[in-house]
Amino acid sequence: MRSLIGLALFMATSLQAIGQETVRVVTDRAKNSSEVLSGTIQSESPGGLVIKGRDGKNVTISPLDILMVQYKHESLAALDFQLIYDRQNMAKTATTPKDQADRLKQAEIAAAKVLDQAGRPQVVRYARFKLAEIRTDIARMDGKEASVLPLWKQTALEVKGGWEELPALKALAEAQEAQGSPDVLGTYESMGKIQGLPAELAQKVGFLLAARLLRSGKTAEASAKLKVLPASPDTALLQACANLEAGGKGVAELRLAMANATDAQLIAFACNHLGESLLADKKPEDAFWEFVRVDAQFSGDQGELARALYHLGTLYDTVGKDPRRATECLEKLKGRDFANSPFQKKAAQLKTPAA
């Protein structure tokens, strides 16, 4: 691990020395993989970041896929930006609470240094966004969940106009959901009102809002939002979720839509939505396999995985006759990866299955 970090720091310093800026982007959430794009940043906005590669071509990067940016800066080295990312990453893989706390503190110090010397608005926004991410993790480690929501409320205002605006609002919505805030739908609405989003990203935000409305039981409102989105297999998937009714009406339509859809996050949502509908129809055996599918195939979406694990914490015992697996699901849901999920709190109220 340390040798890889050393190599990353060396490459970061070398690229900045020749006038290159770099952006690390997600390539596969399920596999936790990413890649680095290098070149010259041309512009940034709520719609994303545009970088001109060494081949002279411009690439627009979705704000929801950005993990790290290394800006060319007169008083900050590439190492200063890289250090934030590396320490955050090390905190995620830490094996002890002390090690995690130490890495987060190091990341906080590194981000505070960048903010102190930032100067340019782009770098100021970036440093504030990273500090909010880091301080969220620190607050949750310290059992201070209540401080997370106001932190993201403030950060969302501070980064307005930059590529960080959309992910900051998404983080705010997740914090509101974790704390049961009634303002969560308003935050999703605010995401949909951001101007200048590319068509594909605007559609993605529309999907997020429609899915959240469906989770809240606001089927008519979700359908209205979906009607204004471009027709696609993924739009059809969410509409099939909206058409699902008690007594099994719409199940066949939804299963067909799931087979044709392309967005893994939306398919995971649909599996969970169908599973909960089947539970309401007193069909736990059928519901069980929908949640198992999310756990097996769509583990890259932490929100939907948490939702599935919550149900599997009971169904592996009552349907699968495997109390050990049920307990494992509940134990997994206690992990720090699910600290912002409302299902972590709900799972804490479940009785551990008897072995």
C-alpha positions as CSV (number, residue, x, y, z in Angstrom):
1,M,0.0,0.0,0.0
2,R,2.7,2.5,1.0
3,S,4.8,1.8,-2.1
4,L,1.7,2.4,-4.3
5,I,1.0,5.7,-2.5
6,G,4.7,6.7,-3.0
7,L,4.4,6.0,-6.7
8,A,1.2,8.0,-6.9
9,L,2.8,11.0,-5.2
10,F,5.8,10.7,-7.5
11,M,3.6,10.7,-10.6
12,A,1.5,13.6,-9.3
13,T,4.6,15.7,-8.7
14,S,6.0,14.8,-12.1
15,L,2.8,15.7,-14.0
16,Q,2.5,19.1,-12.2
17,A,6.2,19.8,-13.0
18,I,5.4,19.6,-16.7
19,G,2.3,21.8,-16.3
20,Q,-0.3,19.1,-16.1
21,E,-3.4,19.0,-13.9
22,T,-5.0,15.7,-13.0
23,V,-8.5,14.5,-12.2
24,R,-9.2,11.1,-10.6
25,V,-12.6,9.7,-11.7
26,V,-14.7,6.6,-10.8
27,T,-14.7,3.9,-13.4
28,D,-16.5,1.1,-11.6
29,R,-18.2,1.7,-8.2
30,A,-18.8,-2.0,-7.6
31,K,-15.1,-2.8,-7.9
32,N,-14.0,0.5,-6.3
33,S,-11.9,1.3,-9.3
34,S,-10.8,4.7,-10.8
35,E,-8.5,6.2,-13.3
36,V,-6.5,9.5,-13.6
37,L,-7.0,11.9,-16.5
38,S,-4.3,14.4,-17.0
39,G,-4.1,17.6,-19.0
40,T,-5.2,21.2,-18.6
41,I,-8.5,22.1,-16.9
42,Q,-10.5,24.4,-19.2
43,S,-13.5,25.1,-17.2
44,E,-15.7,23.9,-14.4
45,S,-19.4,24.4,-13.5
46,P,-22.2,22.5,-11.8
47,G,-22.4,20.5,-15.0
48,G,-18.9,19.1,-14.5
49,L,-15.3,19.7,-15.2
50,V,-13.8,20.1,-18.7
51,I,-10.1,19.0,-19.1
52,K,-8.1,19.1,-22.3
53,G,-6.0,15.9,-22.5
54,R,-2.5,15.6,-23.9
55,D,-4.1,14.6,-27.2
56,G,-5.7,18.0,-27.4
57,K,-9.3,16.7,-27.0
58,N,-11.7,18.1,-24.3
59,V,-13.3,15.6,-21.9
60,T,-16.3,16.6,-19.7
61,I,-16.3,14.8,-16.4
62,S,-19.5,14.3,-14.4
63,P,-19.3,15.9,-11.0
64,L,-20.7,12.7,-9.5
65,D,-17.7,10.8,-10.7
66,I,-14.9,13.1,-9.5
67,L,-12.8,11.7,-6.6
68,M,-9.8,14.1,-6.7
69,V,-8.6,17.2,-8.5
70,Q,-5.0,18.4,-8.6
71,Y,-5.0,22.0,-9.7
72,K,-1.9,23.7,-11.1
73,H,-1.2,26.3,-8.4
74,E,1.4,28.9,-7.8
75,S,1.9,28.1,-4.1
76,L,0.6,24.6,-3.7
77,A,2.3,21.4,-5.0
78,A,0.6,18.4,-6.5
79,L,1.6,16.6,-3.3
80,D,-0.7,18.9,-1.3
81,F,-3.8,17.8,-3.3
82,Q,-2.7,14.1,-3.5
83,L,-2.2,13.9,0.2
84,I,-5.9,14.7,0.9
85,Y,-7.1,11.9,-1.4
86,D,-4.5,9.4,-0.1
87,R,-5.3,9.9,3.6
88,Q,-9.0,9.7,2.9
89,N,-8.5,6.5,1.1
90,M,-6.2,5.1,3.8
91,A,-8.9,6.0,6.4
92,K,-11.5,3.9,4.4
93,T,-9.2,0.9,4.5
94,A,-8.0,1.3,8.1
95,T,-8.2,-1.8,10.2
96,T,-8.6,0.0,13.6
97,P,-10.5,3.0,14.8
98,K,-7.3,4.7,16.0
99,D,-5.7,4.3,12.6
100,Q,-8.8,5.6,10.9
101,A,-9.0,8.6,13.2
102,D,-5.3,9.3,12.6
103,R,-5.7,9.2,8.8
104,L,-8.7,11.4,8.9
105,K,-6.9,14.0,11.0
106,Q,-4.0,14.0,8.5
107,A,-6.5,14.4,5.7
108,E,-8.1,17.3,7.5
109,I,-4.8,19.0,8.1
110,A,-3.9,18.6,4.4
111,A,-7.3,20.0,3.2
112,A,-7.0,22.9,5.6
113,K,-3.6,23.8,4.2
114,V,-5.0,23.8,0.7
115,L,-7.9,26.1,1.8
116,D,-5.5,28.4,3.6
117,Q,-3.4,28.9,0.5
118,A,-6.1,28.4,-2.2
119,G,-6.6,31.9,-3.4
120,R,-8.6,31.0,-6.6
121,P,-12.3,30.4,-6.2
122,Q,-12.1,26.9,-7.8
123,V,-9.5,25.7,-5.3
124,V,-11.4,27.3,-2.4
125,R,-14.5,25.4,-3.3
126,Y,-12.6,22.2,-3.7
127,A,-10.9,22.5,-0.3
128,R,-14.2,23.3,1.4
129,F,-15.9,20.3,-0.2
130,K,-13.1,18.0,0.8
131,L,-13.1,19.3,4.4
132,A,-16.8,18.6,4.6
133,E,-16.3,15.0,3.4
134,I,-13.5,14.5,6.0
135,R,-15.3,16.2,8.9
136,T,-18.4,14.1,8.1
137,D,-16.4,11.0,8.7
138,I,-14.8,12.4,11.8
139,A,-18.2,13.4,13.2
140,R,-19.6,9.9,12.6
141,M,-16.6,8.3,14.3
142,D,-17.2,10.5,17.3
143,G,-20.9,9.8,17.5
144,K,-21.8,13.4,16.5
145,E,-24.2,12.6,13.6
146,A,-26.3,15.7,14.3
147,S,-23.4,17.9,13.2
148,V,-23.3,16.4,9.7
149,L,-26.5,17.9,8.4
150,P,-25.7,21.6,9.2
151,L,-22.1,21.0,7.9
152,W,-23.5,20.0,4.4
153,K,-26.1,22.8,4.5
154,Q,-23.3,25.3,4.8
155,T,-21.0,23.6,2.3
156,A,-23.7,23.4,-0.3
157,L,-23.9,27.2,-0.2
158,E,-20.1,27.6,-0.2
159,V,-19.5,25.6,-3.3
160,K,-22.4,26.9,-5.3
161,G,-21.4,27.4,-8.9
162,G,-18.7,24.8,-9.0
163,W,-18.7,21.2,-10.0
164,E,-19.0,20.4,-6.3
165,E,-22.5,21.9,-6.1
166,L,-24.4,18.7,-7.2
167,P,-22.4,16.2,-5.0
168,A,-22.7,18.6,-2.0
169,L,-26.5,18.7,-2.4
170,K,-26.5,14.9,-2.8
171,A,-24.5,14.5,0.4
172,L,-26.9,16.9,2.2
173,A,-29.8,14.8,1.0
174,E,-28.2,11.6,2.3
175,A,-27.6,13.3,5.7
176,Q,-31.2,14.5,5.8
177,E,-32.4,11.0,5.0
178,A,-30.2,9.4,7.6
179,Q,-31.7,11.8,10.2
180,G,-35.2,11.6,9.0
181,S,-35.4,15.2,8.0
182,P,-38.6,16.3,6.1
183,D,-36.4,18.6,4.0
184,V,-34.9,15.7,2.0
185,L,-37.3,16.0,-1.0
186,G,-36.7,19.7,-1.2
187,T,-33.0,19.1,-1.5
188,Y,-33.6,16.6,-4.4
189,E,-35.8,19.2,-6.0
190,S,-32.9,21.7,-5.7
191,M,-30.6,19.3,-7.5
192,G,-33.1,19.1,-10.3
193,K,-33.2,22.9,-10.6
194,I,-29.4,23.3,-11.1
195,Q,-28.9,25.2,-14.4
196,G,-26.5,24.1,-17.1
197,L,-26.4,20.4,-16.5
198,P,-25.6,18.2,-19.6
199,A,-28.7,16.3,-20.8
200,E,-27.4,12.9,-19.6
201,L,-26.6,14.3,-16.1
202,A,-30.0,16.2,-15.9
203,Q,-31.7,12.9,-16.6
204,K,-29.7,11.2,-13.9
205,V,-30.8,13.8,-11.4
206,G,-34.3,13.3,-12.6
207,F,-34.0,9.6,-11.9
208,L,-32.7,10.3,-8.4
209,L,-35.7,12.6,-7.6
210,A,-38.2,10.1,-9.1
211,A,-36.7,7.2,-7.1
212,R,-36.8,9.3,-3.9
213,L,-40.5,10.2,-4.5
214,L,-41.3,6.5,-5.0
215,R,-39.6,5.6,-1.8
216,S,-41.8,8.2,-0.1
217,G,-44.9,6.6,-1.6
218,K,-45.5,9.7,-3.8
219,T,-46.3,7.6,-6.9
220,A,-48.3,10.3,-8.8
221,E,-45.6,12.9,-8.3
222,A,-42.9,10.4,-9.4
223,S,-44.8,9.6,-12.6
224,A,-45.2,13.3,-13.4
225,K,-41.4,13.8,-13.1
226,L,-40.8,10.8,-15.3
227,K,-43.1,12.1,-18.0
228,V,-40.9,15.1,-18.7
229,L,-37.7,13.0,-19.0
230,P,-36.5,11.6,-22.3
231,A,-37.8,8.1,-23.1
232,S,-35.2,5.4,-22.4
233,P,-35.1,1.9,-20.9
234,D,-34.2,3.4,-17.5
235,T,-37.1,5.8,-17.6
236,A,-39.3,2.9,-18.4
237,L,-37.9,1.0,-15.5
238,L,-38.9,3.7,-13.0
239,Q,-42.3,4.1,-14.6
240,A,-42.8,0.4,-14.2
241,C,-41.9,0.8,-10.5
242,A,-44.5,3.6,-10.3
243,N,-47.1,1.3,-12.0
244,L,-46.6,-1.5,-9.4
245,E,-49.7,-2.1,-7.4
246,A,-50.8,-4.2,-4.5
247,G,-51.8,-7.7,-5.3
248,G,-49.1,-8.3,-7.9
249,K,-50.4,-6.0,-10.6
250,G,-47.5,-4.7,-12.6
251,V,-44.9,-7.3,-11.5
252,A,-44.5,-8.8,-15.0
253,E,-44.1,-5.3,-16.5
254,L,-41.5,-4.4,-13.9
255,R,-39.5,-7.6,-14.5
256,L,-39.4,-7.0,-18.2
257,A,-38.3,-3.4,-17.6
258,M,-35.5,-4.6,-15.3
259,A,-34.3,-7.0,-18.1
260,N,-34.0,-4.0,-20.5
261,A,-32.6,-1.4,-18.2
262,T,-28.9,-0.3,-18.3
263,D,-28.3,1.7,-15.1
264,A,-27.1,-0.6,-12.3
265,Q,-28.1,1.8,-9.6
266,L,-31.7,2.0,-10.9
267,I,-31.9,-1.8,-11.3
268,A,-30.9,-2.2,-7.7
269,F,-33.5,0.3,-6.7
270,A,-36.1,-1.6,-8.7
271,C,-35.2,-4.9,-7.1
272,N,-35.6,-3.4,-3.6
273,H,-38.8,-1.7,-4.6
274,L,-40.2,-4.9,-6.0
275,G,-39.0,-6.8,-2.9
276,E,-40.8,-4.4,-0.5
277,S,-43.9,-4.6,-2.6
278,L,-43.8,-8.4,-2.4
279,L,-43.3,-8.3,1.3
280,A,-46.4,-6.0,1.6
281,D,-48.3,-8.7,-0.4
282,K,-47.2,-11.3,2.1
283,K,-44.9,-13.1,-0.4
284,P,-41.6,-13.2,1.6
285,E,-40.1,-16.1,-0.4
286,D,-40.3,-14.1,-3.7
287,A,-39.2,-10.9,-2.0
288,F,-36.1,-12.7,-0.5
289,W,-34.6,-13.3,-4.0
290,E,-34.9,-9.7,-5.0
291,F,-32.9,-8.6,-2.0
292,V,-30.4,-11.4,-2.6
293,R,-29.9,-10.1,-6.1
294,V,-29.0,-6.6,-4.9
295,D,-26.5,-8.1,-2.5
296,A,-24.9,-10.3,-5.1
297,Q,-25.0,-8.1,-8.2
298,F,-25.3,-4.5,-7.2
299,S,-23.1,-4.0,-4.2
300,G,-21.6,-0.8,-5.7
301,D,-24.6,1.2,-4.6
302,Q,-24.2,1.6,-0.9
303,G,-27.7,3.1,-0.4
304,E,-29.5,0.2,-2.1
305,L,-27.2,-2.4,-0.6
306,A,-28.0,-1.1,2.9
307,R,-31.7,-1.4,2.1
308,A,-31.3,-5.0,0.9
309,L,-29.1,-6.0,3.8
310,Y,-31.7,-4.7,6.3
311,H,-34.4,-7.0,4.8
312,L,-31.9,-9.9,4.5
313,G,-31.1,-9.6,8.2
314,T,-34.6,-11.0,8.8
315,L,-35.3,-13.0,5.6
316,Y,-32.2,-15.1,5.6
317,D,-33.5,-16.5,8.9
318,T,-37.2,-16.8,8.3
319,V,-37.1,-17.8,4.6
320,G,-33.5,-19.0,3.9
321,K,-33.4,-20.8,7.3
322,D,-29.8,-19.6,7.7
323,P,-29.6,-17.4,10.8
324,R,-25.9,-17.1,10.5
325,R,-26.2,-15.4,7.1
326,A,-28.9,-13.1,8.6
327,T,-26.6,-12.1,11.4
328,E,-23.7,-11.5,8.9
329,C,-26.0,-9.1,7.0
330,L,-26.9,-7.1,10.1
331,E,-23.2,-7.0,11.2
332,K,-22.2,-5.8,7.7
333,L,-24.8,-3.1,8.0
334,K,-23.1,-1.8,11.1
335,G,-20.0,-0.9,9.2
336,R,-18.8,2.6,8.5
337,D,-19.6,2.3,4.8
338,F,-23.3,2.6,5.8
339,A,-23.0,5.3,8.4
340,N,-25.2,7.7,6.3
341,S,-27.9,5.1,5.8
342,P,-31.2,5.2,7.7
343,F,-31.2,1.4,7.4
344,Q,-28.2,1.2,9.8
345,K,-30.3,2.8,12.5
346,K,-33.3,0.6,11.7
347,A,-31.2,-2.5,11.7
348,A,-30.0,-1.7,15.3
349,Q,-33.6,-2.2,16.4
350,L,-33.8,-5.7,15.0
351,K,-33.3,-8.7,17.2
352,T,-30.2,-10.8,16.2
353,P,-31.4,-14.2,14.9
354,A,-30.7,-17.1,17.1
355,A,-27.9,-19.4,15.7
